[in-house]
Amino acid sequence: MYHPTNHQIKPTTTTTLTSQFIPKCHTQQLIYQLKPFKPKTLTTTTCSSSPPPQPSPIKTLISILRTIPDWADQNQERGMQKNRTLYNHTNWVQHRSSLRHVRHFFSSLSSRVILSLVPPVLFFTSFAAVIAAYNTAVLLDFFPEFFPVLRASTLPYQLTAPALALLLVFRTEASYARFVEGKKAWTSVISAAHDFARLVMSVQSDFHVKNALLNYIIAFPIVLKCHVLYGSDIARDLQNLLEVDDIALIMNSKHRPRCIIEFISQSIRLLKLEDSRRNVLESKITCFHEGIGLCEQLMGIPIPLSYTRLTSRFLVLWHLTLPIILWDDCHWVVVPATFISAASLFCIEEVGVLIEDPFPMLALNDLCQKAQKDIEEAIATENVIHAHLVAKRNYHSKEHSPNGWPNS
């Protein structure tokens, strides 16, 4: 009897322990928690073990080939942002000097025009060397007999040379016409600022508003200069001329030259003037609007792109076929001949492209500074001359009697 009883107690105890363990930790929850944990470990291991992506050989080759053009473009853009200066007598003497050719030749390596020609001239000279090497190898029987010597008649070049010359001349002439138009636009803006300031200086009331208006007139060429030149710091140029709150309003404006015109217009309305004089002053604002229109037209509308592209394609095809055309007459001399031709013709085309945007070519910083100094000097001179004339009148009135006879 004792042994069976002991046998029944043992399984009962085991069953009770099992029933108490299951509610405390559900097996489904353990499985749910372990399932997302394993992929995370695997994903992290996979990411850490993967090598970094290697650039393709094509991209590496393109980046190497673009090294020289990018360097030339950076030099050209730095040259475009260089400040030009107004010429004085000393500059003109040096400009006319008989040694100018020697000076220009030795400064060739610092010329942005010549540095910008390095990529096309280097490419076409190398291409001519490849053509010359290929023809030499064919003539020396380094290749099978069916490989031809690359040669052609010079007649097509004799027929197309005048067309290329006309394209380059018309392209350069059109660019120079834009340069002259930009120079005339800025000449009219500076002249209008001087004339406008002269009329405002004749006002004999509201001296605070008058002085503020003169500062706005001086500031207009500076703001227009910053509008047409890339990289200009308008806040630095106006910090000693306008007040801080005025500069903040101009900086936050979408069109800064028209914002300064609005300052001028509102200042004119604050002056205590007759309607006729106020109309004369407001009519001078038209010259500023015309200057803005001309400058934005030159900035936004280049020479027709079809003409520019045609000239560029003509030059490329000309120099790609030049070694083949000249092979019979020059042989290996085609390499220096191609170099000279590419350097000459692409230089003419490059000058046309550079002066197509006239404003970096003009000494706008010096023009604005000179206009500011001239107007400030005119204001100071006006006060001195006015005081001088008043003193002179008083002196003559004391020297002569009322009936016109001098006092004894």
Buried (B, 14 or more C-beta within 10 A) or exposed (E): EEEEEEEEEEEEEEEEEEEEEEEEEEEEEEEEEEEEEEEEEEEEEEEEEEEEEEEEEEEEEEEEEEEEBEEBBEBBBEBBEEEEEEEEEEEEEEEEEEEEEEEEEEEEEEBBBBBBBBBBBBBBBEBBBEBBEBBBEBEEEEEEEEEEEBBEEEEEBEEEEEEBEEBBEBBBEBBBBBBEBBBEBBEBBBEBBEEBBBBBBEBEEBEEBBEBBBBBBBBBBBBBBBBBBEEBEBBEBBEEBBEEEBBEBBEEBEEBBBBBBBBBBEBBEEBEBEEEBBEEBEEBBEBBEBBBEBBBEBBEEBBEEEBBEEBBEBBBEBBBBBBBBBBBEBEBEBBEBBBEBBBEBBBBBBBBBBBBBBBBBBBBBBBBBBBBEBBBEBBEEEEEEEEEEEEEEEEEEEEEEEEEEEEE
